[in-house]
């Protein structure tokens, strides 16, 4: 299948349009890891897809869940070096509510449905500051009032 991600490379620079879900439960946030850092569930937006459609698709693919409520809480512009190239990322972060009877709320950690190297784990808000998290807006999300939309630029 052809890659439909809204992502392009120009010389040694890459742009990505991404979405992420900020999923919380009883003072804990759900994060995933597949390498040396923790991040929020999500992924790249595909051509012709809205950011809300993308987060719904990603959560269904990765965790086999359909969110109950989805609310935009952060727009994050990230600029960084990754694997030898300059990266620019536009990230829409959504607060995700799951149904009360969703089985993921009772699991401490579990593997990703579409990638066996990804692991999801619930972390206490207070412990997140001790983790290596990317993007760094995760640190703000666990501390700030997410009842309004925030905009951050990380260079």
N, C-alpha and C positions, 0 to 999 in steps of 0.2 A: 504494500500500500504506500502511496506517495505521501511524503511528509507534508502536512498542511499547517504546521506550526507558524505563527506569525513571528518569524525570526529571520534575520538576514545578516550576512557578513559582508563587510566592505573593507578591503585590504586586510589589516590585522585587527579589525574591530568587529564586534558582534553586538547586535541588538536583540533583546528578547522581550516579549510581551507575556507576562505571567499572572497567574491568580494563586491565591493561597487562602486556606480556611483557618480561622482562629476558633478552635473548638475547645470549649471549656466545660468542666463539670466539677462541682463541689471544690472550688479553689485549685483545680488542676487544669493544665493545658495539655492537649494532645500534640506531640511533636514526632517527627520521623527522622530516621538517620539511615544512611547507607555508606557513610564515609566518616570523616573526622569531625563533622559538625551536625547539629540538629537544625531542622527547619520545620515549617508548617506544611501540612498536606496540601497538595495542589500541583500545578504544572503550567505548561504553555497553553496559551489560547490558540485555537486553530482559525484559519482563514474563514471569514463569514460567520464566526461564532461570537456572541456577546460574552463579556466577562462572567456574567451570571450563568449562562449556559455552560461555559468552560468549567467553572467550579463545580457545578452539578455533575458534569461528565467525569471530572477527575475524581471526585469523591465516590462515584459509582464504580469507576474502574479500579481505584486503589483500595477501597474499603467496603465496597458493595453496600453503600448506604445512600439514602436519599434524604437531604436535609429538610427539616421542618420549616425553618425560617432562615433567610439569608439577608444580611444587612451589611452594606459597605461601611467599613470603619477606618480604612487607611489607604492612601495612595502613596506609594513609596517609589522614589527614583533612586536606583542604585547604580553606582559607577565603581568598577573594581577590575583588578587583574585576575584572570583565571586561566590556568593551563597555557600561559604564554601569550594570551591575547587580552586586549582591552575589552571590557564588557559594559554595556549600558542596558539596564533592565527597568522596565516600567511594570510595577507590581500593584495589583489591586487586592487588598486583603479584606475578606468578608468574615463577619461574625457568623458562625454557623451554629444553629440549634438543632439538636437531634431529638427524635421522639423519646419520651421517658423510658419506653421499653426497649430501646435500641441496645442490643447485646454488647456493643463496643463500650458502652458506659460501665460495664461490669468487668471488662478485661483490663489487666494491668499493662500488658504488652502483647503485640500480635504482629504477624507478617503481612506485608502488602499483598493484595490479591493479584496484582499484575507484574510484580517484580520481587523475586524471592530474596534479593539482597537488602530490601528496605524493611525496617522494623519500626513500628509505632509504639510509643510509650507515653503514659500519663506522667506529668511532672508537676509537683507543687509549685505554685507561683513563686514562692520564696526561693526555691532551689534553681530556678531558671537562670538567675544571675551568675551561677557557678558553672553553667554549661557553655560550650562553644557553639553559639547560635548564629546562623546566617539565614536571612538577612538580620542585621542588628536591630531592626525595628521590633523584633520579638521582645526584646528587653523592655521597650516602651509599652507595648501592648499589655503586658502583665501588670504594669504599674499605673497606667493612665485610665481616665474615664473614657470608655469607648462608646458613649452615647452620642457622640458627634464624630464627623469624619475628620481625620488628621491627615496632614500632608508632610512627608519628610523627604529630605534629600540627603543621601549618604554618599560622600565621596571619599 
